[in-house]
Amino acid sequence: MMPPNFPEGGELVDFEIEEEPKWVTVKLQDGSVIQIKMEIVSILKAGHDPNTGLPAYMVQATNIIRLKNVDRKNIVKKKPDESKGQTMYR
């Protein structure tokens, strides 16, 4: 099945990861440290470049972000009655 954001007429290409993606560590101005890495979901061969004849590929990917360190001053806790029945997941 073709991912919805890929154009018609392309060809999904099987792939294997040769090297595990590295985490990029970023220190934010507020003192927090986050890590980010890219995960490839699918690859589509979308034809050839008209000028060079080289194959053209589209890559569907998602970023994974994790919080590695946070200064206590950046933590805000809600009172129990404010968050009653709410969750960050749908």
C-alpha positions in Angstrom: 0.0 0.0 0.0 1.3 3.4 -1.0 1.8 6.0 1.8 -0.8 8.8 1.4 1.8 11.6 0.9 3.7 9.8 -1.9 2.8 10.6 -5.5 1.0 8.0 -7.8 3.2 6.1 -10.2 6.2 5.6 -7.8 7.6 2.3 -6.7 8.1 1.4 -3.0 11.7 0.2 -2.5 12.7 -2.4 0.1 15.7 -1.3 2.2 17.8 -2.3 5.1 19.6 -0.1 7.6 23.3 -0.5 7.2 24.2 1.6 10.3 22.0 2.4 13.3 21.0 6.1 13.3 22.9 8.1 15.8 21.3 10.3 18.5 22.0 14.0 18.1 22.2 15.7 21.5 21.0 19.3 21.8 21.4 21.5 24.9 18.6 24.1 25.0 18.9 27.6 26.3 16.7 26.7 29.4 19.2 24.0 30.4 17.2 21.1 29.1 19.0 18.4 27.0 17.1 16.5 24.3 18.2 13.8 22.0 16.8 13.4 18.4 17.2 10.7 15.8 15.5 10.0 12.5 13.7 6.7 11.7 13.1 5.9 8.1 9.6 4.6 7.5 9.5 4.0 3.7 11.4 4.9 0.5 9.8 5.5 -2.9 11.6 5.6 -6.3 9.8 8.5 -8.0 11.3 8.2 -11.5 14.5 9.9 -12.8 15.9 13.4 -12.8 15.3 14.7 -16.3 18.7 16.5 -16.4 21.0 13.8 -15.1 19.0 10.6 -15.5 19.8 9.8 -11.9 17.1 8.0 -9.9 14.9 10.3 -7.7 13.9 9.0 -4.3 11.4 10.2 -1.7 11.9 9.2 1.9 9.2 9.1 4.5 10.8 9.5 8.0 9.9 10.4 11.5 11.9 12.0 14.3 12.2 10.4 17.7 12.8 12.9 20.5 13.6 12.1 24.1 14.3 14.3 27.1 17.7 13.4 28.5 18.0 16.0 31.2 15.9 18.8 32.6 16.5 21.5 35.2 14.0 21.2 38.1 13.0 24.8 37.6 11.5 23.8 34.2 9.2 21.2 35.8 5.6 22.3 36.2 3.2 20.0 38.0 -0.6 20.4 37.7 -2.8 20.2 40.7 -4.9 17.0 40.7 -8.2 18.8 40.0 -6.7 20.6 36.9 -5.8 17.4 35.1 -8.7 15.2 36.2 -9.7 13.0 33.3 -7.1 14.4 31.0 -4.3 12.4 29.4 -1.7 13.3 26.8 -2.7 10.3 24.7 -5.9 10.1 22.6 
